[in-house]
Amino acid sequence: MMTQFETLATWLKANTKSERGAAMVEYALLLALIAIVCIAALSVLGGTVSENFSGIDSDLQSR
């Protein structure tokens, strides 16, 4: 008869061999990295893009 510890150890061994959790963490880290890059790009280029749209707007209004 197995003790509770042996049952728990067997269950943990069977359920920790799966790499689904590791893959999910990798995807989450990749998504976070993409979000950080997008935020950084918007921060750096935000003023320039805003100025370009303002220039386009004023050109369209002057016509």
Rosetta silent file (secondary structure, phi, psi, omega in degrees, C-alpha in Angstrom):
SEQUENCE: MMTQFETLATWLKANTKSERGAAMVEYALLLALIAIVCIAALSVLGGTVSENFSGIDSDLQSR
SCORE:     score description
SCORE:     0.000 S_00000001
   1 L     0.000  134.160 -178.213    0.000    0.000    0.000 S_00000001
   2 L   -82.930  142.433  175.784    1.339    3.423   -0.987 S_00000001
   3 L   -81.266  168.839  179.262    1.648    6.152    1.586 S_00000001
   4 H   -62.021  -37.715  179.102    0.303    9.621    0.971 S_00000001
   5 H   -63.363  -44.716  179.566    3.811   10.903    0.356 S_00000001
   6 H   -64.404  -39.063  177.787    4.481    8.260   -2.294 S_00000001
   7 H   -63.209  -45.003  178.725    1.149    9.012   -3.955 S_00000001
   8 H   -64.608  -42.312  179.255    1.924   12.725   -4.008 S_00000001
   9 H   -62.821  -41.810  178.421    5.446   12.103   -5.309 S_00000001
  10 H   -64.167  -43.521  179.689    4.105    9.892   -8.101 S_00000001
  11 H   -63.619  -42.675  179.675    1.476   12.474   -9.033 S_00000001
  12 H   -64.315  -41.838  178.656    4.049   15.282   -9.086 S_00000001
  13 H   -62.489  -40.938 -178.636    6.427   13.282  -11.285 S_00000001
  14 H   -69.172  -34.626 -175.113    3.639   12.499  -13.735 S_00000001
  15 H   -93.916  -11.438  179.583    2.407   16.093  -13.930 S_00000001
  16 H   -96.858   -5.330  177.798    5.721   17.934  -14.004 S_00000001
  17 L   -76.973  -18.695  178.739    7.076   16.168  -17.072 S_00000001
  18 L   -69.489  139.630 -179.890    4.725   18.186  -19.243 S_00000001
  19 L  -103.482   13.901  179.440    6.341   21.219  -20.847 S_00000001
  20 H   -61.017  -41.977 -179.337    3.093   23.075  -21.447 S_00000001
  21 H   -64.065  -39.651  178.841    3.765   25.394  -18.533 S_00000001
  22 H   -65.844  -41.330  179.144    7.267   26.192  -19.761 S_00000001
  23 H   -65.096  -39.333  179.827    5.981   26.957  -23.253 S_00000001
  24 H   -64.365  -40.158  178.133    3.277   29.202  -21.811 S_00000001
  25 H   -64.872  -40.544  178.508    5.866   31.128  -19.802 S_00000001
  26 H   -62.324  -43.461  178.208    8.003   31.536  -22.926 S_00000001
  27 H   -64.511  -39.206  178.742    5.030   32.907  -24.877 S_00000001
  28 H   -64.734  -41.196  177.814    4.179   35.291  -22.030 S_00000001
  29 H   -65.645  -39.574  177.780    7.776   36.562  -21.922 S_00000001
  30 H   -64.307  -42.500  177.579    7.781   36.996  -25.695 S_00000001
  31 H   -63.527  -40.992  178.078    4.502   38.919  -25.553 S_00000001
  32 H   -64.724  -40.380  178.280    5.848   41.137  -22.772 S_00000001
  33 H   -63.947  -42.511  178.143    9.009   41.837  -24.777 S_00000001
  34 H   -62.707  -41.813  178.754    6.967   42.789  -27.850 S_00000001
  35 H   -63.045  -41.312  179.097    4.808   45.097  -25.728 S_00000001
  36 H   -64.150  -41.508  178.815    7.903   46.769  -24.242 S_00000001
  37 H   -64.282  -42.230  178.703    9.385   47.305  -27.709 S_00000001
  38 H   -63.670  -43.408  179.410    6.119   48.809  -28.982 S_00000001
  39 H   -64.385  -42.048  178.757    5.840   51.145  -25.998 S_00000001
  40 H   -63.913  -41.926  179.702    9.467   52.227  -26.399 S_00000001
  41 H   -64.245  -41.485  178.260    8.974   52.851  -30.130 S_00000001
  42 H   -66.466  -36.157  178.564    5.873   54.942  -29.478 S_00000001
  43 H   -66.319  -42.310 -178.059    7.685   56.916  -26.807 S_00000001
  44 H   -73.545  -43.590 -173.895   10.634   57.647  -29.077 S_00000001
  45 H   -96.410   -4.317 -175.432    8.689   58.292  -32.278 S_00000001
  46 H   -57.812  -45.045 -179.530    5.491   59.688  -30.761 S_00000001
  47 H   -65.457  -41.659 -179.801    6.467   63.351  -31.045 S_00000001
  48 H   -65.029  -43.897  179.807    7.673   62.999  -34.622 S_00000001
  49 H   -64.490  -42.123  178.301    4.538   61.178  -35.718 S_00000001
  50 H   -61.586  -42.561  177.604    2.363   63.768  -34.013 S_00000001
  51 H   -63.830  -40.712  178.706    4.213   66.589  -35.775 S_00000001
  52 H   -62.996  -44.106  178.485    3.843   64.844  -39.134 S_00000001
  53 H   -66.282  -35.848  176.803    0.094   64.406  -38.666 S_00000001
  54 H   -64.949  -40.905  177.314   -0.236   68.039  -37.575 S_00000001
  55 H   -64.295  -41.811  178.043    1.612   69.125  -40.726 S_00000001
  56 H   -64.268  -41.692  179.614   -0.615   66.963  -42.913 S_00000001
  57 H   -61.856  -45.349 -179.036   -3.699   68.350  -41.163 S_00000001
  58 H   -68.144  -35.630  175.818   -2.644   71.952  -41.704 S_00000001
  59 H   -64.227  -40.137  179.081   -1.821   71.242  -45.382 S_00000001
  60 H   -69.018  -35.126  179.879   -5.239   69.696  -45.925 S_00000001
  61 H   -73.710  -26.688 -178.335   -7.017   72.605  -44.217 S_00000001
  62 H   -78.997  -13.338 -179.357   -5.149   75.182  -46.305 S_00000001
  63 L   -84.068    0.000    0.000   -6.420   73.666  -49.587 S_00000001
